[in-house]
Amino acid sequence: MPTSPLDPGLLATTVAASGYLATVTVLALTTVAARTPARQEARRTLALLLGRRS
């Protein structure tokens, strides 16, 4: 049975971080490329994720 040299905790953290970065990237692109209603919602959500005021 193959074993992974990665610590399971490190792997879980890496997967969570990559998901977070993907979400932030999509929202940032949406704030630039989308029409006004979607852009405003993406800005609000991005501000919440980053802990900033919109």
Protein Blocks (a to p, Z undefined) as FASTA:
>chain_A
ZZdfbdfklmmmmmmmmmmmmmmmmmmmmmmmmcfklmmmmmmmmmmmnopaZZ
